[in-house]
Amino acid sequence: MSKSLSSMYAFNYDSAEQFLHGVIAIPARRALEKEKINSLEKLSDYSEKEIMQLHGFGKNAMMKLKNYMKENQVCFKEA
């Protein structure tokens, strides 16, 4: 096999599906996906309280998400 794994899968990359991969757990990612939140820009349209109300989101996921958002200079909207 001459192709590397990365080149084989490069065309299958779906940025929406990969959003927050490795940052928060699958249940929390699914909760965001269900709300069609697939970018930091869309996430910034929500308050922290709104995201915490999603099924699958807990304190741990929120803490990781907030750290990730801070690293990327993005924040939740004011409640």
C-alpha positions as CSV (number, residue, x, y, z in Angstrom):
1,M,0.0,0.0,0.0
2,S,1.7,3.2,-1.1
3,K,-0.8,5.7,0.1
4,S,-0.4,7.0,3.7
5,L,-3.4,6.8,6.0
6,S,-3.7,10.6,6.3
7,S,-4.0,11.0,2.5
8,M,-6.5,8.2,2.3
9,Y,-8.8,9.8,4.8
10,A,-8.2,13.5,4.0
11,F,-11.1,13.7,1.6
12,N,-13.4,12.2,4.2
13,Y,-12.7,14.9,6.7
14,D,-15.9,16.6,7.9
15,S,-15.0,19.7,9.9
16,A,-18.5,19.7,11.6
17,E,-18.1,16.1,12.7
18,Q,-14.6,16.9,14.0
19,F,-15.5,20.0,15.9
20,L,-14.2,19.8,19.4
21,H,-12.9,16.3,18.8
22,G,-10.4,15.5,21.6
23,V,-11.6,18.5,23.6
24,I,-14.9,17.3,25.1
25,A,-16.5,13.9,25.4
26,I,-18.8,12.4,22.8
27,P,-22.1,13.0,24.7
28,A,-21.3,16.8,24.9
29,R,-20.2,16.9,21.3
30,R,-23.5,15.2,20.2
31,A,-25.5,17.7,22.3
32,L,-23.8,20.6,20.3
33,E,-24.3,18.7,17.0
34,K,-28.0,18.3,17.8
35,E,-28.3,22.0,18.1
36,K,-26.3,22.6,14.9
37,I,-23.5,24.2,16.8
38,N,-20.4,23.2,14.8
39,S,-18.1,26.1,15.2
40,L,-16.7,28.4,17.9
41,E,-18.5,31.3,16.1
42,K,-21.9,29.6,16.5
43,L,-21.0,28.6,20.1
44,S,-20.4,32.3,21.0
45,D,-24.1,33.0,20.1
46,Y,-25.1,31.0,23.2
47,S,-24.7,31.7,26.9
48,E,-22.9,29.3,29.2
49,K,-26.3,28.6,31.0
50,E,-27.9,27.7,27.6
51,I,-25.2,25.2,26.8
52,M,-25.3,23.7,30.3
53,Q,-29.0,22.9,29.8
54,L,-28.2,20.6,26.9
55,H,-28.6,16.9,27.6
56,G,-25.1,15.4,27.7
57,F,-23.4,18.5,29.0
58,G,-21.9,18.6,32.5
59,K,-19.5,20.6,34.6
60,N,-16.4,18.8,33.3
61,A,-17.3,19.3,29.6
62,M,-18.1,23.0,30.3
63,M,-14.7,23.5,32.0
64,K,-12.9,21.9,29.1
65,L,-14.9,23.9,26.6
66,K,-14.3,27.2,28.4
67,N,-10.6,26.5,28.4
68,Y,-10.6,25.7,24.7
69,M,-12.7,28.8,23.9
70,K,-10.3,31.0,26.0
71,E,-7.3,29.6,24.0
72,N,-9.1,30.7,20.8
73,Q,-10.2,34.1,22.1
74,V,-13.9,33.2,22.0
75,C,-16.4,33.6,24.8
76,F,-20.0,32.9,25.5
77,K,-22.6,35.6,25.1
78,E,-23.6,37.4,28.3
79,A,-26.7,35.8,29.8
